[in-house]
Amino acid sequence: MKYAGIAVLVVGAVGLAVTTRGVRGWENWTSRQKKGMSLSAFLFFLGIVLMNLGKSG
């Protein structure tokens, strides 16, 4: 699970960078950017959880 967690974390981090396009501030983003950022943040935190599950096993 550790490597799957790292992969999901990296996908989430890249998604954060791509969907926000370097623009800061929730109020400055389009609806599409907000949805993409929310999904990417979820993947990022899911990757952290998966990496921690790998440590306990």
DSSP file (Angstrom, degrees, kcal/mol; ACC not computed):
  #  RESIDUE AA STRUCTURE BP1 BP2  ACC     N-H-->O    O-->H-N    N-H-->O    O-->H-N    TCO  KAPPA ALPHA  PHI   PSI    X-CA   Y-CA   Z-CA
    1    1 A M     >        0   0    0      0, 0.0     4,-2.6     0, 0.0     5,-0.2   0.000 360.0 360.0 360.0 -23.2    0.0    0.0    0.0
    2    2 A K  H  >  +     0   0    0      1,-0.2     4,-2.0     2,-0.2     5,-0.1   0.931 360.0  42.0 -61.2 -46.7    2.9    2.3    0.6
    3    3 A Y  H  > S+     0   0    0      2,-0.2     4,-2.3     1,-0.2    -1,-0.2   0.855 113.3  52.7 -72.0 -34.5    3.8    2.7   -3.1
    4    4 A A  H  > S+     0   0    0      2,-0.2     4,-2.5     1,-0.2    -1,-0.2   0.901 109.3  51.3 -64.0 -40.0    0.2    3.0   -4.1
    5    5 A G  H  X S+     0   0    0     -4,-2.6     4,-2.4    45,-0.2    -2,-0.2   0.902 109.2  49.1 -62.9 -42.1   -0.1    5.8   -1.6
    6    6 A I  H  X S+     0   0    0     -4,-2.0     4,-2.4     2,-0.2    -1,-0.2   0.911 111.6  49.9 -63.9 -41.8    2.9    7.6   -3.0
    7    7 A A  H  X S+     0   0    0     -4,-2.3     4,-2.3     2,-0.2    -2,-0.2   0.924 112.5  45.9 -63.0 -45.2    1.5    7.3   -6.5
    8    8 A V  H  X S+     0   0    0     -4,-2.5     4,-2.4     1,-0.2    -1,-0.2   0.897 112.1  52.2 -65.7 -39.8   -1.9    8.6   -5.4
    9    9 A L  H  X S+     0   0    0     -4,-2.4     4,-2.4     2,-0.2    -2,-0.2   0.912 110.3  47.8 -61.6 -43.8   -0.3   11.5   -3.5
   10   10 A V  H  X S+     0   0    0     -4,-2.4     4,-2.7     2,-0.2     5,-0.3   0.910 110.6  51.1 -65.7 -42.4    1.8   12.5   -6.5
   11   11 A V  H  X S+     0   0    0     -4,-2.3     4,-2.4     1,-0.2    -1,-0.2   0.919 112.0  48.1 -60.6 -42.6   -1.2   12.4   -8.8
   12   12 A G  H  X S+     0   0    0     -4,-2.4     4,-2.1    31,-0.2    -2,-0.2   0.907 111.6  49.2 -63.4 -42.2   -3.1   14.6   -6.3
   13   13 A A  H  X S+     0   0    0     -4,-2.4     4,-1.8     2,-0.2    -2,-0.2   0.909 112.9  46.4 -65.9 -42.4   -0.2   17.1   -6.0
   14   14 A V  H  X S+     0   0    0     -4,-2.7     4,-2.5     1,-0.2    -1,-0.2   0.902 110.7  54.2 -65.6 -40.0    0.2   17.4   -9.8
   15   15 A G  H  X S+     0   0    0     -4,-2.4     4,-2.8    -5,-0.3     5,-0.3   0.884 105.4  53.4 -60.8 -39.1   -3.5   17.8  -10.1
   16   16 A L  H  X S+     0   0    0     -4,-2.1     4,-1.5     1,-0.2    -1,-0.2   0.925 111.9  44.8 -60.4 -44.8   -3.4   20.7   -7.6
   17   17 A A  H  X S+     0   0    0     -4,-1.8     4,-0.9     1,-0.2     5,-0.5   0.888 117.4  44.3 -67.9 -39.1   -0.7   22.4   -9.7
   18   18 A V  H  < S+     0   0    0     -4,-2.5     3,-0.2     2,-0.2    -2,-0.2   0.930 113.5  46.8 -74.1 -45.9   -2.4   21.8  -13.0
   19   19 A T  H  < S+     0   0    0     -4,-2.8    -1,-0.2     1,-0.2    -2,-0.2   0.842 114.4  45.7 -71.1 -31.9   -6.0   22.7  -12.1
   20   20 A T  H >< S-     0   0    0     -4,-1.5     3,-2.2    -5,-0.3    -1,-0.2   0.715  90.3-150.8 -82.6 -18.8   -5.2   25.9  -10.3
   21   21 A R  T 3<  -     0   0    0     -4,-0.9    -3,-0.1     1,-0.3     3,-0.1   0.787  65.2 -62.6  53.9  32.1   -2.9   27.1  -13.0
   22   22 A G  T 3  S+     0   0    0     -5,-0.5     2,-0.5     1,-0.3    -1,-0.3   0.522 102.1 134.2  76.9   4.1   -0.8   29.1  -10.5
   23   23 A V    <   -     0   0    0     -3,-2.2     2,-0.3     2,-0.0    -1,-0.3  -0.770  45.5-146.1 -90.1 128.0   -3.7   31.4   -9.6
   24   24 A R        +     0   0    0     -2,-0.5     4,-0.0    -3,-0.1    -1,-0.0  -0.714  55.3  52.9 -95.1 142.6   -4.1   31.8   -5.9
   25   25 A G    >   -     0   0    0     -2,-0.3     3,-1.4     2,-0.1     4,-0.4   0.465  67.3-123.7 106.5 120.0   -7.5   32.3   -4.2
   26   26 A W  G >  S+     0   0    0      1,-0.3     3,-1.2     2,-0.2    -1,-0.1   0.847 111.3  57.3 -57.0 -38.1  -10.7   30.3   -4.2
   27   27 A E  G 3  S+     0   0    0      1,-0.2    -1,-0.3     0, 0.0    -2,-0.1   0.664 102.5  55.8 -72.2 -15.5  -12.7   33.3   -5.3
   28   28 A N  G <  S+     0   0    0     -3,-1.4    -1,-0.2     2,-0.1     2,-0.2   0.508  91.5  92.2 -92.4  -5.8  -10.5   33.8   -8.4
   29   29 A W  S <  S-     0   0    0     -3,-1.2     2,-0.1    -4,-0.4    -9,-0.1  -0.583  73.7-121.9 -93.1 151.7  -11.0   30.2   -9.8
   30   30 A T     >  -     0   0    0     -2,-0.2     4,-2.2     1,-0.1     5,-0.2  -0.312  36.0-100.2 -77.3 170.8  -13.7   29.1  -12.2
   31   31 A S  H  > S+     0   0    0      1,-0.2     4,-2.2     2,-0.2     5,-0.2   0.887 124.8  52.7 -60.3 -39.6  -16.1   26.3  -11.3
   32   32 A R  H  > S+     0   0    0      1,-0.2     4,-2.4     2,-0.2    -1,-0.2   0.894 108.6  49.5 -64.6 -40.4  -14.0   23.8  -13.2
   33   33 A Q  H  > S+     0   0    0      2,-0.2     4,-2.6     1,-0.2    -1,-0.2   0.891 109.7  51.9 -65.8 -39.0  -10.9   24.8  -11.3
   34   34 A K  H  X S+     0   0    0     -4,-2.2     4,-2.3     2,-0.2    -2,-0.2   0.913 111.6  46.2 -64.0 -42.7  -12.7   24.5   -8.0
   35   35 A K  H  X S+     0   0    0     -4,-2.2     4,-2.3     2,-0.2    -2,-0.2   0.917 114.5  47.8 -66.0 -43.1  -13.9   21.0   -8.8
   36   36 A G  H  X S+     0   0    0     -4,-2.4     4,-2.4     1,-0.2    -2,-0.2   0.888 112.4  48.9 -64.9 -39.7  -10.5   19.9  -10.1
   37   37 A M  H  X S+     0   0    0     -4,-2.6     4,-2.6     2,-0.2    -1,-0.2   0.904 110.6  50.7 -66.5 -41.4   -8.8   21.3   -7.0
   38   38 A S  H  X S+     0   0    0     -4,-2.3     4,-2.0     2,-0.2    -2,-0.2   0.918 112.8  45.9 -63.3 -43.4  -11.3   19.6   -4.7
   39   39 A L  H  X S+     0   0    0     -4,-2.3     4,-2.3     2,-0.2    -2,-0.2   0.910 113.5  49.4 -65.3 -42.3  -10.7   16.2   -6.4
   40   40 A S  H  X S+     0   0    0     -4,-2.4     4,-2.4     2,-0.2    -2,-0.2   0.891 109.9  50.6 -65.3 -39.7   -7.0   16.7   -6.4
   41   41 A A  H  X S+     0   0    0     -4,-2.6     4,-2.3     2,-0.2    -1,-0.2   0.898 109.5  51.6 -64.5 -39.6   -6.9   17.6   -2.7
   42   42 A F  H  X S+     0   0    0     -4,-2.0     4,-2.3     1,-0.2    -2,-0.2   0.927 111.0  47.3 -61.3 -45.1   -9.0   14.5   -1.9
   43   43 A L  H  X S+     0   0    0     -4,-2.3     4,-2.3     2,-0.2    -2,-0.2   0.890 109.6  54.6 -63.7 -38.9   -6.5   12.3   -3.9
   44   44 A F  H  X S+     0   0    0     -4,-2.4     4,-1.5     1,-0.2    -2,-0.2   0.946 112.7  41.2 -58.8 -50.2   -3.6   14.0   -2.0
   45   45 A F  H  X S+     0   0    0     -4,-2.3     4,-2.1     1,-0.2    -1,-0.2   0.830 111.4  56.6 -71.0 -31.3   -5.1   13.2    1.4
   46   46 A L  H  X S+     0   0    0     -4,-2.3     4,-2.6    -5,-0.2    -1,-0.2   0.890 104.9  53.6 -63.9 -38.5   -6.1    9.7    0.2
   47   47 A G  H  X S+     0   0    0     -4,-2.3     4,-2.1     2,-0.2    -2,-0.2   0.885 107.0  50.8 -61.9 -39.4   -2.5    9.1   -0.7
   48   48 A I  H  X S+     0   0    0     -4,-1.5     4,-1.9     2,-0.2    -2,-0.2   0.920 111.0  48.5 -63.6 -43.5   -1.4   10.1    2.8
   49   49 A V  H  X S+     0   0    0     -4,-2.1     4,-2.0     1,-0.2    -2,-0.2   0.922 110.9  50.3 -62.7 -44.3   -3.9    7.7    4.3
   50   50 A L  H  X S+     0   0    0     -4,-2.6     4,-1.5     1,-0.2   -45,-0.2   0.880 108.8  51.8 -63.7 -37.7   -2.7    4.9    2.0
   51   51 A M  H  X S+     0   0    0     -4,-2.1     4,-0.9     1,-0.2    -1,-0.2   0.897 109.9  49.2 -65.4 -38.4    0.9    5.4    3.0
   52   52 A N  H  X S+     0   0    0     -4,-1.9     4,-1.2     1,-0.2     3,-0.3   0.837 106.5  55.9 -70.2 -32.3    0.0    5.3    6.7
   53   53 A L  H  X S+     0   0    0     -4,-2.0     4,-0.9     1,-0.2    -1,-0.2   0.856 103.0  56.9 -65.4 -33.6   -1.9    2.0    6.1
   54   54 A G  H  < S+     0   0    0     -4,-1.5    -1,-0.2     1,-0.2    -2,-0.2   0.799 103.1  54.4 -66.6 -28.4    1.2    0.6    4.6
   55   55 A K  H  < S+     0   0    0     -4,-0.9    -1,-0.2    -3,-0.3    -2,-0.2   0.838 104.9  52.5 -73.7 -33.5    3.2    1.3    7.8
   56   56 A S  H  <        0   0    0     -4,-1.2    -1,-0.2     1,-0.2    -2,-0.2   0.703 360.0 360.0 -78.5 -17.7    0.8   -0.5   10.1
   57   57 A G     <        0   0    0     -4,-0.9    -1,-0.2    -3,-0.1    -2,-0.2   0.464 360.0 360.0 -94.1 360.0    0.9   -3.8    8.1
